[in-house]
């Protein structure tokens, strides 16, 4: 009687574990299959996407900001200034904040 009860408990535990594994594995498998087999579309000739996908004429400077422990926290990409130029810059953080500033060359 006690042995039968323990076997039933063990089976319930195994069924729940299998269900959780399947609930996680099926969406992950579908997602990976979509990502692996997705194609990057060719940009249409003369499209706005093609225009803005081209590399710009200004050099880009990269500044790496470090945290208090000296480890890299994030990178800032900005145009290398030529004299007294100004560029509009949009900054965002984790999709929560949008700030527009103008950077002036030194």
N, C-alpha and C positions, 0 to 999 in steps of 0.2 A: 504494500500500500504506500509506504513512505518512498520506496524506490520509484514507483510509478509516478508519484507526485514530482519528484526531483527530475525525472526524465521529461515530463511535460513542461516544467519550468525552463529546463535547458533548451527544449525545442522552441518555446515562445521567445526566448532570448535570441536564439539563432535566426528565427524568422524575422524579428524586428531588426536585427543587425543587417540581414540580407536586404530587407526593404530599404533601410537607410542608405546602404551602399548603392542600390539600384537608383534610388531617387537622386543621388548625387552623380552617379556615373553616366546616366542617360543624357541629361542636359549638357554635361561637360563634353561627352563624345559628339553630340550634335553640333555644339559650338565649335569644337576643333575641326570637325569635318567641313563646316561652312568656311572657317578661316583658311584652312589649307587649300580648299578648292576655289576660293574667290579669285577673280581676275581683276587686275587694275585696268580700268578702261583707258583707251587711247584718248588723248585730248583732241577734240575736234579742231581742225585748222581754223584759225581766226577767232576761237572762242575766248571768253573772258578768263577761263581757267588756264588756257595755254599762255595767255598774256602775263598773268600773275605768277605762273610757275617758273618763269625765266629768272635767271640770276640777275640781280641788280648791278648797277654800275659802281656802287660805293663798296669799299672794303668794310668788313664787319669786325668789330672788336668784341672780345669775349672776356668778361670779368667773372671770376669764380668767387662767390661769397662763402665764407667759412663760419661755422657755428662756434660756440664758446669753447668747444673741445679741439678746435682747429681742423675739424673734418669738413669736407665740402658740403654745403647745404643746398646751394642752387647756383645756376649760371645766369648771367645777364648778357644778352646779345644786343649790341647797339651799333649804329653806323659810325665809322671813323670820321671825325669832323675834319673838314677842310676849311680852315680859317674861321670866319664868323657866321657859320651856317646854323640853322635851327631845324629840327625835325620833330614832328609829332610822334609821341610814343604812347602806346596803350599798354598798361600793366594789369595783370590779373593774378589772382591767387586762389587756386583750387575752385575756380568757377564761381566764387562768391563776391568778388569785388572787381569793379571796373573803374579805373582812374585814368584820366587823360592828362598828360603833362607835356611840356615842351622842353627838350633838352637843348641847351645852348653849348656851342663849341667854345673851347678856351683859347 
